[in-house]
Amino acid sequence: MHIDIPEKRYYSIGEVAKAFKVNASLIRFWEKEFDVLKPKKNAKGNRKFTPEDIKNLQFIYHLVKERGFTLEGAKIHLKEERQKALSNFEIIRKLESIKSQLKKIKEQL
């Protein structure tokens, strides 16, 4: 899944939920379950997700929703294979983006 979200310093939970097409409650749940997610909270307690949080959420989404990992399986995978898996995941996402752009160019020809 390619998440189309503009580059910003911080994202609200509403923006994140909308980008992932999930409920904000799922994002809050994943925040509790996965310690790689550490959104900052303002004085009111509103979560502010960083681009790094978004990258981690994309990986969690990929493992749980696209590959069918259980939460425990995803946690183990994140801990054991995090750097290698994240690197591979980012390469795949970049290639998918390039493929999408090439298709758009082809349609315009």
Backbone as a ProteinNet text record, in pm:
[ID]
protein_1_A
[PRIMARY]
MHIDIPEKRYYSIGEVAKAFKVNASLIRFWEKEFDVLKPKKNAKGNRKFTPEDIKNLQFIYHLVKERGFTLEGAKIHLKEERQKALSNFEIIRKLESIKSQLKKIKEQL
[TERTIARY]
84.2	0	88.5	66.1	140.1	59.7	121	54.8	86.6	-17.5	0.4	-25.2	82.4	70.9	175.8	137.5	234	345.7	462.7	576	552.5	550.8	533.9	624	638.5	718.1	639.9	510.4	423.2	287.6	226.8	95.1	2.7	-121.2	-219.9	-266	-327.3	-375.5	-485.1	-562.8	-665.8	-604.9	-499.1	-431.3	-372.5	-314.8	-252.6	-359.2	-466.6	-574.3	-633.6	-653.1	-709.1	-614	-484.2	-385.6	-381.4	-396.7	-393	-530.4	-634.1	-772.6	-811.4	-776.9	-813	-870	-926.7	-977.5	-862.3	-880.1	-779.1	-756.2	-859.6	-845.4	-743	-733.9	-634.8	-493.5	-477.3	-346.4	-307.2	-403	-375.2	-341	-411.5	-385.7	-244.5	-208.2	-74.6	32.1	1.4	96.3	126.4	22.4	41	116.6	89.1	145.5	290	325.2	457.8	537.5	645.8	722.3	807.3	810.3	880.7	799.1	670.8	585.1	587.2	639.5	650.2	609.1	480.5	440.7	455.3	489.7	498.6	356.1	338.4	206.5	219.5	122.4	126	61.1	46.8	-6.5	-146.6	-224.3	-359.9	-360.9	-244.6	-237.7	-260.7	-272.4	-291.1	-160.5	-172.7	-54.6	-7.4	124.5	186.5	288.4	257.2	342	447.6	569.9	680.4	688.2	765.2	784.6	842	925.4	979.3	866.7	771.7	655.2	574.8	559.1	483.1	551.1	683.2	758.8	737	743.3	719.8	576.3	480.8	340.6	320.7	386.7	374.8	426.1	534.7	592	500.2	447.8	354.1	230.1	176.5	59	89.5	206.4	246.5	251.2	312.9	325	189.6	108.9	-17.2	-128.8	-147.7	-261.6	-233.8	-111.9	-83	-23.3	61.3	125.4	58.4	-36.1	-113.3	-43.1	59.2	127.6	33.1	47.4	-20.2	55.4	-3.2	67.8	197.4	191.8	312.9	417.5	374.4	466.4	529.8	449.7	501.1	601.8	572.9	665.6	799.6	794.8	917.4	994.6	923.2	986	1051.5	982.9	1038.2	1166.9	1167.7	1285.9	1403.2	1376.2	1483.7	1537.1	1449.9	1488	1466.8	1452	1408.5	1486	1615.9	1692.5	1689.8	1712	1712.1	1574.2	1472.7	1336.2	1290.5	1323.5	1286.2	1354.4	1479.1	1553.4	1488.3	1457.8	1389.8	1253.2	1181.2	1047.6	1054.9	1151.4	1165.5	1200.3	1286	1321.3	1197.6	1119	997.1	900.5	882.7	791.2	838	967.3	1020.6	997.7	1021	998.7	851.2	761.6	618.2	580.5	640.2	614.6	663.9	782.3	837	748.2	702.4	614.8	486.8	430.3	307.3	329.9	441.9	473.4	493.7	560.8	581.7	449.8	357.5	225.6	152.2	161.6	97.8	157.2	290.5	357	312.2	303.9	262.4	121.1	32.1	-105.9	-112.9	-17.5	-17.2	38.7	104.8	163.4	60.5
-117.6	0	123.7	209	334.8	440	497.5	600.2	735.1	804.8	936.2	1041.3	1088.3	1184.1	1292.9	1419.1	1526.3	1529.7	1575.1	1584.8	1696.4	1659.9	1755.7	1712.7	1801.2	1769.1	1679.1	1709	1631.7	1610.1	1497.4	1462.1	1431.7	1475.5	1443.9	1300	1245.1	1107.2	1095.8	1201.8	1203.1	1193.8	1269.9	1264.8	1126.2	1068.5	936.6	831.1	834	736.4	747.2	869.2	891	838.6	864.8	819.7	667.1	600.3	453.6	390.7	475.2	428.2	330.6	370.9	292.3	387.5	332.6	414.7	463.7	580.7	634.9	538.9	464.9	370.9	261.6	221.1	120.2	178.7	303.6	369	376.5	415.3	421.5	282.8	180.9	43.1	1.1	26.6	-9.6	67	190.4	269.1	198.7	142.8	70.3	-60.7	-126.5	-259.5	-256.6	-155.6	-149.9	-34.5	-67.8	37.9	120.2	85	170.8	296.1	292.4	409.5	495.8	614.9	706.3	847.4	866.9	1002.5	1099.5	1221.4	1324.2	1365.9	1414.8	1462.3	1607.4	1689.2	1829.7	1845.5	1968.6	1996	1938.2	1932.6	1877.5	1724.7	1665.4	1519.5	1468	1559.4	1517.7	1461.2	1350.2	1285	1359.7	1369.6	1429	1327.8	1267.3	1164.1	1225.9	1176.6	1224.3	1140.2	1187.6	1104.3	966.2	956.9	827	736.3	794.9	718.3	667.3	752.1	714.4	596.8	601.9	492.7	362.3	370.9	252.2	202.7	295.1	256	186.7	237	173.1	29.3	8.7	-124.8	-215.6	-163.7	-241.1	-276.3	-177.7	-200.4	-311.1	-302.5	-401.8	-541.8	-553.5	-684.7	-740.6	-656.5	-703.8	-714.4	-610	-606	-671	-655.7	-708.1	-849	-876	-1007.8	-1102	-1051.3	-1137	-1180.6	-1106.1	-1139.1	-1116.7	-1197.4	-1167.6	-1050.8	-988.7	-879.2	-929.7	-1047.5	-1104.1	-1134.5	-1189.3	-1219.7	-1093.1	-989.4	-861.8	-801.7	-811.9	-759.4	-831.5	-963.7	-1043.2	-1006.3	-998.3	-964.2	-826.9	-732.6	-597.1	-598.3	-673.6	-677	-748.7	-865.4	-948.7	-901.5	-857.7	-827.8	-681.2	-597.1	-459.9	-386.1	-375.4	-293.5	-352.6	-482.4	-548	-540.6	-571.1	-571.2	-430.2	-331.8	-193.8	-147.8	-182.9	-145.2	-206.6	-335.6	-402.4	-341.9	-312.7	-254.3	-118.6	-36.6	96.3	84.7	-9.4	-29.6	-69.7	-161.3	-205.7	-89.3	-8.5	105.3	206.4	231.5	325.2	270.2	140.9	80	84.9	63.1	72.9	214	312.8	452.5	482.6	435.1	455.1	387.6	266.5	193.1	271.3	325.8	404.8	529.1	596.1	715.1	679.7	566.3	523.2	489.8	429.2	398.8	526.9	629.4	758.2	820.8	812.6	867.5	791.1	658.7	575.9	613.2	638.3	675.4	808.5	896	1029.2	1027.2	918.3	910.1	887.5
0	0	0	-96	-100.9	-25.6	76.3	156.8	95.8	53	-7.3	99.7	160.4	269.7	245.6	250.5	223.4	326.7	284.6	376.5	477.8	602.8	711.5	825.8	921.2	1039.4	1135.1	1150.8	1239.7	1173.7	1207.1	1155.4	1272.3	1260.3	1364.2	1345.2	1447.8	1438.4	1331.8	1314.9	1211	1071.6	1048.2	918.6	893.2	996.6	984.3	955.9	1032	1013.3	872.6	826.8	692.9	585.8	599.8	502.2	492.8	607	609.8	589.6	583	566.7	678.5	802.4	921	1025.7	1130.5	1240.3	1327.2	1386.8	1478.5	1595.1	1632.9	1745.1	1712.1	1585.3	1547	1559.7	1520.9	1533.7	1681.5	1768.2	1912.4	1966.2	1919.3	1962.1	1921.9	1796.5	1750.7	1828.5	1865.1	1945.1	2077.6	2139.6	2266	2245.4	2133.9	2107.8	2057.8	1980.6	1917.7	1975.3	2045.4	2110.4	2013.9	1885.4	1788.5	1758.5	1791	1769.2	1894.7	1879.2	1993.2	1951.8	1920.6	1881.5	1998.7	1963.9	2067.3	2103.1	2223.8	2264.2	2307.3	2262.5	2302.8	2440.5	2485	2619.4	2639	2531.7	2539.3	2533.1	2504.7	2493.6	2353	2255.5	2116	2061.2	1991.3	1934.1	1810.3	1797	1679	1627.5	1514.1	1456.5	1365.3	1376	1294.3	1165.9	1066.5	946.6	979.9	1082.6	1125.4	1177.1	1252.2	1298	1178.6	1076.9	957.3	887.8	877.9	816	893.5	1026.4	1110.3	1097.1	1090.3	1072.6	937.7	833.7	702.7	709.9	781.2	792.9	875.1	984.6	1067.3	985.9	913.9	828.6	728.1	664.8	566	627.2	743.7	808	850	914.4	971.9	868.1	791.1	698.8	563.8	512.4	379.3	381.9	480.9	486.7	585.1	665.2	754	880.7	923.5	1048.8	1166.1	1270.2	1396.4	1459.4	1560.4	1627.4	1689.2	1752.7	1813.5	1707.3	1595.7	1486.7	1430.5	1416.8	1366.4	1464.5	1594.3	1696.2	1688.5	1678.1	1670.1	1543.2	1433	1305.3	1313.1	1374.1	1388.4	1470.4	1578.7	1665.2	1600.3	1541	1489	1354.4	1270.2	1132.6	1096.5	1195	1171.7	1063	1076.7	982.9	842.5	832.7	701.8	637.9	716.3	663.9	626.8	708.9	677.1	549.5	532.8	413.3	289.6	295.7	184.3	158.7	265.1	254.4	184.1	222.9	161.5	13.8	-21.6	-162.1	-241.9	-188.3	-256.6	-273.9	-169.8	-178.6	-283.2	-290.7	-391	-531.3	-549.3	-679.7	-719.3	-622.4	-651.1	-693.3	-629.3	-663.1	-804.6	-838.9	-972.9	-1076.9	-1046.6	-1137.6	-1162.2	-1055.6	-1066.3	-1153.2	-1133.3	-1212.1	-1359	-1385.7	-1523.2	-1592.6	-1518.8	-1575.8	-1614	-1527.5	-1557.2	-1682.8	-1695.8	-1814.5	-1939.2	-1929.8	-2042	-2087.8	-1990.8	-2023.9	-2095.5	-2069.7	-2130.8	-2272.7	-2311.1	-2444.8	-2552.7
[MASK]
+++++++++++++++++++++++++++++++++++++++++++++++++++++++++++++++++++++++++++++++++++++++++++++++++++++++++++++

